[in-house]
Amino acid sequence: MKPELKSERGMALLVVLVVIALLSSILVELAFTSMIDMRLTETFRDRSKAYDLAKGGINAGRMILQEDRNQFDSLHETWSKGVVNYPVADGNVSINIEDEDGKLALNSIVEGNNPQTLMVDRFYRFLVAMQLDPPADPAELTAALIDWLDPGSDPYTELRTDDLNQPVVGAEDGHYLNLPNPYHCKNGPLETLQELSLIKGFSSGVLERIIPHVAVNRSLAININTASLEVLMSLDRQIDRDTAQAVVDYRQSESIKSIVQLEDFLPSESYAILKTMANLGQLTTASQLYRIESTAWVNDGRRRLVAEVAKYGNKLLY
């Protein structure tokens, strides 16, 4: 065989091998792309189904609240137990219901341009009760929150609470616009608790401690059945840790249907304070505002929805 013919055949074989390799590479790429597209489609499908399940969980939570028709709300009732990984259709749904009236209502600290003494005192006492690690300072945190909420532009310089006058350094635009990533002071009510992270002094460590105890509504009444130990201590400076713990211990075995139940085991002075608060509408045994969190899973799809509702009238607020 001529050398030229052998060379041509060798070149043809090489070309064929190169073409086969290219085709194989293209086929692998197409297969991989098709697999990715299929997984994305499946994930989108599962997330869509999970979203519908989560919406159903919110509705189920509202139905649970509507079934609770007695004259008190406590942690012994069905609504507080929630639902964990309940199988529905192709997935599972979990529902958690929290009583917002057992928490401190942060937006009620300021009304118009005026700090409200009752709520300022409560928030300050609450921060003291939380025993936050330095450099977190209850007076400075309270002042910074007031400045964030009120429409004024002058930083708070003195915090008056429980007959104490404490010098503080508040925070308005002058502070926030000088940050590495500047922004304006809100000068208005909070929309979410996450917004607290924008306020001077409210570090991630502080937020982790206080968020379970606070809400963004304007309710002044605290449900004594669901308030935490620290929130109970915030009600009045005469309510010390031992008194608050006595209330918590009592309600672990029995729901408080009336403040009168506390008369037999609380010191007379503490009971009189709580009774007066109840008469003024600042303390209650029933709640109106609730937070429903619904989380649903369908295969790899996960969706989480949160709603705030008014129990009476079954109104969706947020």
BAPALUM-946555 format. One record per residue (C-alpha): x, y, z. Coordinates in steps of 0.25 Angstrom, whole numbers, plus 5000, padded with zeros to 4 digits. Example, Ala and Ser with C-alpha at 12.3 -4.5 7.8 and 13.67 -1.06 7.14 Angstrom:
2
504949825031 505549965029 
This chain:
318
500050005000 500550144996 501050225008 500050345004 498850255005 499250205019 499450345023 498050385018 497450265025 498150305038 497650445036 496250405034 496250315046 496750435054 495650525049 494550415052 495150405066 495150555068 493650565063 493250455072 493950515084 493250655081 491850585079 492050505092 492450635099 491250705093 490250595097 490850595112 490650745112 489250735107 488950615117 489450705128 488750825124 487450745123 487650685136 487850825142 486650875135 485850765140 486250785155 485950925154 484550895148 484350795159 484850895170 483951005165 482750905165 483050865179 483251005184 481951045178 481250925184 481950965197 481451105196 480051055195 480250965207 480851075215 479651165212 478751055216 479551045229 479251195232 477751175229 477751045238 478451135249 477351235248 476351125249 477051075262 476951205268 475451225265 475151095272 475751155285 474451215290 474651225305 474951355313 476451335315 477751295307 478851215312 479951125309 479151005313 478151025301 478150955287 478651075280 479951085287 480350935284 480350965269 480550855258 481850785255 482150715242 480650685239 480550605226 479750675215 479650625200 481050615195 481750685207 481750725221 481350855229 481750905242 480951015249 481351105261 480451205268 481051315277 480251405286 480751545282 479951605294 480951535303 482051625298 482451765299 481851855288 483051935283 482252035274 481452075287 482752135293 482452265285 481152335281 481352445271 482652515276 482452475290 483052365298 481952285306 482452275320 481752145323 482452075311 483752145313 483852095327 483451955323 484451945312 485551995321 485251905332 485151785322 486551815317 487051815331 486351685334 486951625322 488351645328 489051675315 490551665313 491351785312 491451885305 489951875303 489351975312 487851975315 487752135316 488552155303 487752045296 486452105300 486852245296 487252195282 485952125280 485152245284 485952335274 485652225263 484152235266 483952385268 483852475256 484752585263 486152605259 486852635272 487552525279 487052475292 487952525303 487352485316 486452365320 485552385331 485052245337 484652195350 485052335357 486452325351 486952425341 488052365333 488952435322 488852365309 489352385295 488252365285 488352345270 487752425259 488252445245 489552505250 489952365255 489352275244 489852365232 491252355237 491352205237 492152125226 490852095219 489952215223 488452225223 487452315230 486752295243 485352235241 484652335250 483452245249 482852115255 483551985253 482951895242 483751765245 484651725257 485751705247 485751855246 486351865260 487651825254 487751965248 487652035261 488952075269 489351975279 488451865275 489451765272 489251625267 489451575281 488451675287 487451635276 487551485279 487251515294 486051605292 485351575280 484551455286 483951555296 483551675287 482551705276 482351825267 480851855270 480251965279 479551875289 479751925304 479051805310 480051685314 479451545315 479951495329 479751355324 480751365313 481751475317 483151425319 483851445333 484551565328 483351635322 482551615335 483751675342 483551795333 482151825338 482551905350 483851925358 483151855370 483051725362 484351665365 484951525359 484351445371 482951505369 483051485354 483551335356 482351315365 481351355355 482151265344 482151145354 480651155357 480251165342 481051045339 479950955346 478751045344 478251155335 478051295341 476551315337 476451445346 477551525353 476751495366 477451355366 478751425369 478351485382 478551355391 480051335387 480651475384 481051575394 479951675396 480651795390 481051715377 479651665376 479051805378 479951865367 479551755357 478051765361 478151915358 478751895344 477651795341 476651895345 477352005336 477351905324 478851885324 478851745329 477951635324 477751485324 477251485309 477851515296 477451575283 478751585274 479451455269 480651425260 480451295252 481651235245 481451125235 482551045229 482250935218 483150835211 482950765198 484150675194 485250785193 484350905192 484150985205 483351105208 483051185221 481951285222 481651375234 480351445237 479851535249 478351525252 477351585261 476651465268 475351535270 474751555256 475751465250 476451585243 477751575235 478651685239 479951655233 
